[in-house]
Amino acid sequence: ACVTDQFEQQVRALCGLPLGDATQHSPSVMVNLLGELWFENGDPAGAYREPDWALLYAVPGLRLHLYGKHEARHGRKMGHFTVIGNGPKEVLARALGARRDIGVRDED
């Protein structure tokens, strides 16, 4: 959602380079993906399974970022997705729909 993303900024900082332009170019929403998604019904005792990423790839303006961690655990941040678009209401609606479709549940 910004001209220079957080990953490029980190590389620039570590290499002693000037930071990039952090101007936001689009409205955006980011959703964290926690380890519960890798277990059936979000239960750590449930069957281990890979989430259906095709559900996210079908959402316009959505970019999926998985961190390549070897083991999913309850509460462990495994990745995130960001949705960008033309307006905040549109972006929020698509992000909430994608969140629901992939199985992210609110805390009770």
C-alpha positions as CSV (number, residue, x, y, z in Angstrom):
1,A,0.0,0.0,0.0
2,C,3.1,2.2,0.2
3,V,5.7,3.1,-2.4
4,T,8.3,1.2,-0.4
5,D,7.2,-1.8,1.6
6,Q,8.4,-2.8,5.1
7,F,10.6,-5.6,3.8
8,E,12.5,-3.3,1.4
9,Q,12.8,-0.7,4.2
10,Q,14.4,-3.3,6.5
11,V,17.0,-4.3,3.8
12,R,17.7,-0.6,3.2
13,A,18.2,0.0,7.0
14,L,20.4,-3.0,7.4
15,C,22.6,-2.0,4.4
16,G,23.0,1.6,5.6
17,L,21.0,2.9,2.6
18,P,18.6,5.7,2.8
19,L,15.0,4.7,3.6
20,G,12.6,4.6,0.7
21,D,9.5,6.7,0.1
22,A,6.8,5.5,2.6
23,T,4.0,7.5,1.0
24,Q,0.7,5.5,0.9
25,H,-0.5,5.0,-2.7
26,S,-3.8,3.2,-2.0
27,P,-6.2,2.5,0.9
28,S,-5.3,-0.8,2.5
29,V,-6.1,-3.3,5.2
30,M,-3.7,-5.9,6.5
31,V,-4.8,-9.2,8.2
32,N,-2.4,-11.4,10.2
33,L,-2.5,-15.2,9.6
34,L,-1.9,-17.1,12.8
35,G,-1.1,-20.8,13.2
36,E,-4.7,-21.7,14.1
37,L,-5.5,-21.6,10.4
38,W,-3.3,-24.7,9.8
39,F,-5.5,-26.8,12.0
40,E,-9.1,-28.0,11.3
41,N,-11.6,-25.7,13.1
42,G,-8.6,-23.8,14.6
43,D,-8.1,-26.5,17.2
44,P,-4.4,-27.3,17.9
45,A,-5.6,-30.9,18.5
46,G,-7.4,-31.0,15.2
47,A,-6.0,-32.3,11.9
48,Y,-3.1,-30.4,10.5
49,R,-3.8,-29.0,7.0
50,E,-2.6,-26.3,4.6
51,P,-5.2,-23.5,4.3
52,D,-6.9,-23.1,0.9
53,W,-4.9,-20.2,-0.4
54,A,-6.9,-20.2,-3.7
55,L,-9.7,-18.5,-1.7
56,L,-7.3,-15.5,-1.1
57,Y,-5.8,-15.4,-4.6
58,A,-9.3,-15.0,-6.0
59,V,-9.7,-11.6,-4.1
60,P,-8.9,-8.6,-6.3
61,G,-6.1,-6.4,-4.9
62,L,-5.1,-9.0,-2.3
63,R,-1.4,-9.9,-1.8
64,L,-0.5,-12.9,0.4
65,H,2.8,-13.0,2.3
66,L,3.7,-16.3,4.0
67,Y,6.8,-16.3,6.1
68,G,8.0,-19.8,5.4
69,K,8.0,-21.0,9.0
70,H,8.3,-24.8,9.3
71,E,5.7,-25.3,12.0
72,A,2.4,-23.7,12.7
73,R,1.5,-23.2,16.4
74,H,-1.5,-21.6,18.1
75,G,-0.9,-17.8,18.2
76,R,2.2,-18.0,16.0
77,K,2.2,-15.4,13.2
78,M,2.7,-17.3,10.0
79,G,2.1,-14.6,7.5
80,H,-0.4,-11.8,6.5
81,F,-2.3,-10.5,3.6
82,T,-2.9,-7.0,2.5
83,V,-5.8,-5.8,0.4
84,I,-5.5,-2.5,-1.6
85,G,-8.1,-0.8,-3.7
86,N,-9.8,2.5,-4.5
87,G,-11.6,3.3,-1.3
88,P,-11.5,2.4,2.4
89,K,-15.0,0.9,2.5
90,E,-14.3,-1.3,-0.5
91,V,-11.0,-2.5,0.8
92,L,-12.4,-3.2,4.3
93,A,-15.3,-5.2,2.8
94,R,-13.0,-7.4,0.7
95,A,-10.5,-7.9,3.5
96,L,-13.3,-9.0,6.0
97,G,-14.7,-11.3,3.3
98,A,-11.3,-12.9,2.7
99,R,-10.7,-13.2,6.4
100,R,-14.0,-15.0,6.9
101,D,-13.5,-17.2,3.8
102,I,-10.1,-18.4,4.9
103,G,-11.3,-19.2,8.4
104,V,-10.0,-16.4,10.6
105,R,-12.2,-16.2,13.6
106,D,-12.7,-13.5,16.2
107,E,-11.7,-14.2,19.7
108,D,-14.6,-15.1,21.9
